[in-house]
């Protein structure tokens, strides 16, 4: 009898997880994609998020100062592109703060944000948690509004100046030539 109850609970947990997955996909898919756009010259919108270390963050206000590179990912499939940008920036020793900004639009992801964040913590070393700021729901919509979300597997790479204005942008996938252009833009901004 005890084995049967445990088995039923296991089946219920798996079924619930599958329903949540379908709901997340449906909620994200229902929003429809917004055309990509280049926000260069625009102010980055004020959004609230939470770093994986639990710290509440407000962007861009919390990073005002030296140039900062934001690498925005809209779907889990963007992680490969995000990682290539981060590795490239570290290898070129680009003198800028780098923040990874998982941006997850929709109501259902907001409801399960703690679960999503816990999953990310499982794959990211704790020393990197402060540089991963997740943004959910209507806050995420503000970022999507300035960059678009077509081709969501491509990261959105934004360079913000000391006042939170977007001075450089790329959304077509990792490119060594674009990495060098970003590095050059950061170094030029630092010399001003």
Phi, psi and omega per residue, in radians:
X1 nan -0.804 -3.137
X2 -1.067 -0.729 3.124
X3 -1.076 -0.688 -3.139
X4 -1.139 -0.738 3.113
X5 -1.131 -0.734 3.117
X6 -1.092 -0.738 3.129
X7 -1.114 -0.729 3.129
X8 -1.127 -0.721 3.105
X9 -1.084 -0.742 3.120
X10 -1.053 -0.747 3.121
X11 -1.127 -0.717 3.114
X12 -1.110 -0.714 3.124
X13 -1.104 -0.796 3.122
X14 -1.097 -0.756 3.138
X15 -1.108 -0.728 3.119
X16 -1.110 -0.752 3.124
X17 -1.082 -0.717 3.132
X18 -1.142 -0.721 3.117
X19 -1.110 -0.717 3.102
X20 -1.089 -0.772 3.134
X21 -1.043 -0.776 3.120
X22 -1.125 -0.718 -3.140
X23 -1.120 -0.750 3.118
X24 -1.063 -0.817 3.135
X25 -1.061 -0.770 -3.109
X26 -1.151 -0.757 -3.128
X27 -1.133 -0.704 3.132
X28 -1.219 -0.715 -3.128
X29 -1.199 -0.562 -3.113
X30 -1.195 -0.486 -3.111
X31 -1.147 -0.424 -3.100
X32 1.310 2.700 -3.137
X33 -1.510 2.607 3.080
X34 -1.871 2.397 -3.076
X35 -0.980 2.466 3.090
X36 -1.134 2.554 3.069
X37 -2.584 2.711 -3.120
X38 -1.693 1.965 -3.091
X39 -1.509 0.199 -3.128
X40 -0.949 2.272 -3.114
X41 1.662 -0.199 3.132
X42 -1.665 2.721 3.003
X43 -1.327 2.424 3.053
X44 -1.200 2.387 -3.096
X45 -1.187 2.606 3.061
X46 -1.286 2.120 3.124
X47 -2.370 2.613 3.079
X48 -1.859 2.400 3.117
X49 -2.559 -3.034 3.135
X50 -2.385 2.244 3.047
X51 -1.235 2.736 -3.128
X52 -1.116 -0.300 3.066
X53 -1.445 0.033 3.098
X54 1.685 -0.124 -3.119
X55 -1.267 2.239 3.040
X56 -1.242 2.370 -3.115
X57 -2.253 2.528 3.002
X58 -2.113 2.077 3.122
X59 -1.824 2.477 0.016
X60 -1.550 -0.030 -3.025
X61 -0.926 -0.677 -3.094
X62 -1.294 -0.125 -3.140
X63 -2.142 0.289 3.109
X64 -1.112 2.376 -3.113
X65 2.427 -2.259 3.115
X66 -1.076 2.788 3.131
X67 -0.947 2.546 3.113
X68 -2.306 2.458 3.079
X69 -1.798 2.140 3.048
X70 -1.808 2.249 3.084
X71 -2.009 1.857 -3.020
X72 -1.698 2.291 3.054
X73 -2.148 2.298 -3.108
X74 -1.673 -0.424 -3.129
X75 -2.403 2.792 -3.129
X76 -1.014 -0.569 3.139
X77 -1.139 -0.202 3.106
X78 -1.427 -0.174 -3.030
X79 -1.029 -0.642 3.131
X80 -1.071 -0.775 3.113
X81 -1.147 -0.779 3.112
X82 -0.985 -0.845 -3.113
X83 -1.072 -0.696 3.119
X84 -1.099 -0.717 3.105
X85 -1.107 -0.787 -3.115
X86 -1.114 -0.828 3.124
X87 -1.040 -0.774 3.134
X88 -1.052 -0.789 3.139
X89 -1.128 -0.643 3.099
X90 -1.219 -0.684 3.140
X91 -1.184 -0.627 3.119
X92 -1.428 -0.069 -3.107
X93 0.949 0.745 3.120
X94 -1.076 2.141 -3.038
X95 -1.407 1.184 3.117
X96 -2.542 2.673 2.985
X97 -1.250 2.441 -3.125
X98 -2.088 2.195 3.058
X99 -2.117 2.282 2.986
X100 -1.567 2.258 -3.056
X101 -2.172 1.473 3.007
X102 -1.087 2.165 -3.016
X103 -2.142 1.924 -2.964
X104 -2.119 1.818 -3.095
X105 -1.396 2.659 3.033
X106 1.982 2.755 -3.076
X107 -1.323 -0.802 -3.082
X108 -1.075 -0.811 3.105
X109 -1.010 -0.597 3.106
X110 -1.091 -0.708 3.138
X111 -1.109 -0.601 -3.074
X112 -1.905 0.439 -3.072
X113 -1.035 -0.653 3.132
X114 -1.091 -0.695 3.134
X115 -1.172 -0.731 3.126
X116 -1.120 -0.825 3.138
X117 -1.067 -0.685 3.122
X118 -1.101 -0.678 3.091
X119 -1.109 -0.692 3.101
X120 -1.162 -0.713 3.117
X121 -1.023 -0.569 -3.135
X122 -1.146 -0.386 -3.099
X123 -1.967 0.060 -3.105
X124 -2.181 2.271 3.122
X125 -1.043 2.491 -3.050
X126 -1.015 -0.520 3.140
X127 -1.181 -0.302 3.114
X128 -1.669 -0.134 -3.082
X129 -0.988 -0.673 -3.140
X130 -1.112 -0.381 -3.096
X131 -1.685 0.172 3.063
X132 -2.056 1.908 -3.076
X133 -2.001 1.956 -3.131
X134 -1.543 2.452 -3.118
X135 -2.220 2.261 -3.045
X136 -2.145 2.818 2.935
X137 1.005 -2.316 -3.073
X138 -1.137 -0.471 3.064
X139 -1.146 -0.742 3.105
X140 -1.104 -0.655 3.137
X141 -1.013 -0.546 3.136
X142 -1.160 -0.630 3.113
X143 -1.281 -0.770 3.119
X144 -1.012 -0.649 -3.104
X145 -1.064 -0.542 -3.103
X146 -1.626 -0.340 -3.105
X147 -1.961 -0.375 -2.982
X148 1.374 2.897 -3.130
X149 -2.346 0.399 2.983
X150 -1.205 2.621 -3.073
X151 0.892 1.061 -3.025
X152 -1.164 -0.239 3.107
X153 -1.318 -0.211 3.056
X154 -1.527 2.278 3.052
X155 -1.182 2.683 2.976
X156 -1.803 2.116 -3.099
X157 -1.939 2.083 -3.082
X158 -2.178 2.357 2.999
X159 -1.818 2.151 3.105
X160 -1.838 2.425 3.068
X161 -1.412 -3.065 -3.086
X162 -1.086 -0.285 3.136
X163 -1.831 0.085 3.121
X164 1.561 0.224 3.115
X165 -1.576 2.447 3.111
X166 -1.325 2.088 -3.122
X167 -1.942 -0.179 3.138
X168 -2.712 2.494 -3.085
X169 -2.628 2.527 3.045
X170 -2.647 2.411 -3.121
X171 -2.487 0.427 -3.076
X172 -1.922 0.367 -3.138
X173 1.662 2.789 -3.092
X174 -1.054 2.419 3.110
X175 -2.528 2.186 3.092
X176 -0.990 -0.680 3.136
X177 -1.125 -0.714 3.126
X178 -1.229 -0.576 3.059
X179 -1.052 -0.813 3.139
X180 -1.136 -0.624 3.090
X181 -1.141 -0.708 3.104
X182 -1.125 -0.785 3.122
X183 -1.016 -0.769 3.128
X184 -1.098 -0.721 3.131
X185 -1.128 -0.695 3.106
X186 -1.113 -0.834 -3.116
X187 -1.096 -0.662 3.097
X188 -1.147 -0.730 3.122
X189 -1.118 -0.657 -3.142
X190 -1.216 -0.444 -3.096
X191 -1.492 -0.136 3.128
X192 -1.390 nan nan
